[in-house]
Amino acid sequence: MNKVLQNKSIQQKVDDLLSKMTLEQKIGQMTQADRMTCSPEEAKQYHLGSILSSAGSCPDDNSPKGWVEMNDAYWQASTDQDTQHLGIPILYGLDAIHGNNNVKGATIFPHNIGLGAANNPKLIKRIAEITSKEVLATGVDWAFAPNLAVARDYHWGRSYESYAEVPSLVTLYSNKMIDGLQGNLSQDNILACAKHWVGDGGTQYGVDQGDTILNWDELQATHIQPYKAAIKAGVLSIMVSFSSWNGDKCHAHEFLLVDTLKQKMAFDGILISDMQGIDYLEDDFYLAVAQGVNAGIDMFMVPRNWPLFIENLLSHIALGTVSISRIDDAVRRILSVKYAFGLFDKPRPALRKWSNHASFGSEEHRQVARKAVRKSLVLLKNNNILPLSKNARILVAGKNAHNLGHQCGGFTITWQGVSGNDEIEGGTSIWQGIKQVATKAQLSVNGDGIEATPEMHDVALVVIGETPYAEGMGDIRGNDKVITESGAQIHGQVKVLRASGDSLELNKLYPEDLQTIKNISSKGVPVIAILVSGRPLIIEPELDRSSAFIAAWLPGSEGQGVSDVLFGDYDFTGKLSFSWPQLSQPKVNKGDKNYNPLFPYGFGLTYS
């Protein structure tokens, strides 16, 4: 546990710096702007404490070199001292949630839902260590990870960011992720940020940014537990959830933010808002600013309207609607973390030992990601057809067979992810991994498998499933009544994004998948289905027509991990960390009174 507020050495430095700061400099430290709306010169002018790259926000040269040059400019601007500026170094943050996923050429790991199925804490720590090095290679100090959501409804578009539907595994991983990212807070590490506090995975109907309706004991038992482990592991920042608890928005919830997190749980670090998280507290942004600050948030992710945030907060202090003691508390936390992290002692990004490091996207890192893929795969069905012979005549079909963008999913290069192979540099598609070891494999020309024939093909591998999405745009909503009912109880505005579908049934979301399976199985060629998806889906028709079925989740850039297991070089070890729904019970969690999943929590077949 990092008790930075009790560290006398750190607090002496903070006291000294605080005594020199003007009100404008203090408010600047509480402000985080996006690189697209704030130049290095503006960051210096307004004394900003942090800059972020929102998902997809990257320099024109989206390589470690381009990122280092950009960060170096912000760093030099922020540390330039003169009569008006104290030279406080800036913290640069980004979403590195399955590797440094914004940057071309990075190692992209499986999304969390797959890592949950791997159930391998040692591997999780190693992934975090590699992620920290690939973030450092770009000159960045802060990753908005890990996500500690306990997802309870597959309709939620962020289900793949959750390790499990139960808190025990999320809690175990929390410790390992933070230890791997932050280490001993040296120049070999980055700052972690546990998110989203609290209950984001438990919203009614799985509506993103919706309402989690639970009593206090239930909230503690399911959603708060992972944060206890995070604080014990020394996490130095926590991000507030967009969601509400029993109608009250977390961003304005003093009981959750101060009474519980800061006081009862003794969290000493930075409490940061989600992106534009305070914007929806009130119709009037001016009032929302005071609510967020008074509720206990220390740093505000205001990517576009940061000048207005500064102006409004100055006004509130002048009017007395926000106290100077609250400002000092927030700034003390921010400066304490910067000192604890050694930020004041770091050289500029261009001169750091990990900047532009050759290990970025290296073979060593990719081999760990490949291992993570094979550990995450869950075998749901096998009618004695697997493992395959490397000499078999294999037809490889399906829209996700040769598509790196699809297998990486959302939060890859851009916010909503990409399609195709052009944007993911250095990776291997599932098809490419198969072709490397099975020389007689053939890729279906149009992906629909119509060329299947028993005379030419012994078996078909059909890679099906979802296409990329992120956050609320991945929600599944049957109708608008879900939003109306969920939002009616929320105090404040409700942000609604277009959903990705209206049913958890794979055949309704992507009818082409079942058609591809039929095209092949109707010819007498047995099908092995590989599902690429960010959540369990209702798959009975596809499962029934397949001789084997594999849940591959969103495996990331290293598709060879799939072929490693298909041909028996490694056995399946993955076990479901989410109960698998069926048509009669589309929402199901371990411990439910009438628990009747298609496959239970912990299920997973093996060759042995």
SULLIN-V932498 format. One record per helix or strand of 2 or more residues. SS is the DSSP state (h for helix, s for strand). FROM is the first residue (numbers start at 1). TO is the last residue. If there is no record, write none. Layout:
ss:SS from:FROM to:TO
ss:SS from:FROM to:TO
This chain:
ss:h from:4 to:6
ss:h from:8 to:20
ss:h from:23 to:29
ss:s from:31 to:34
ss:h from:40 to:45
ss:s from:50 to:53
ss:h from:64 to:79
ss:s from:91 to:94
ss:h from:112 to:118
ss:h from:121 to:136
ss:s from:142 to:143
ss:h from:159 to:161
ss:h from:167 to:182
ss:s from:194 to:197
ss:h from:200 to:202
ss:h from:204 to:206
ss:s from:211 to:212
ss:h from:216 to:232
ss:s from:237 to:240
ss:s from:244 to:245
ss:s from:248 to:249
ss:h from:250 to:252
ss:h from:254 to:264
ss:s from:270 to:272
ss:h from:285 to:295
ss:s from:299 to:301
ss:h from:306 to:319
ss:h from:324 to:340
ss:h from:343 to:345
ss:h from:349 to:351
ss:h from:363 to:376
ss:s from:378 to:382
ss:s from:394 to:397
ss:h from:404 to:408
ss:h from:430 to:437
ss:s from:442 to:443
ss:s from:459 to:465
ss:h from:471 to:474
ss:h from:481 to:488
ss:h from:506 to:509
ss:h from:511 to:521
ss:s from:526 to:532
ss:h from:540 to:544
ss:s from:548 to:553
ss:h from:560 to:566
